[in-house]
Amino acid sequence: TITTDNNHLNDNHNNKNNASFWSDEESERKVAHQLGEVFLQLFRVACICELDVRSCVLKKVELNGRKYPVELCKGKSGK
């Protein structure tokens, strides 16, 4: 499922620091594989629901811009 694959990606990322994460070719291959699976699942869901992925992403970016304006949120990690 999408949630499981996404959690697996998060676990891989959180268990390594950024510097060493990408120097390991096997980790990069695994993450690339999982990322591909997540995208394929999202596109399948979008097709089934007859949603335009580009439009969905643009709407979400616009919503986040209103919800978390740069001047108030830049440099802060909390919501």
Secondary structure, 3 states (H helix, E strand, C coil): CHHHHHHHHHHHHHCCCHHHHCCCHHHHHHHHHHHHHHHHHHHHHHHHCCCCHHHHHHHHHHHHHHHCCHHHHCCCCCC
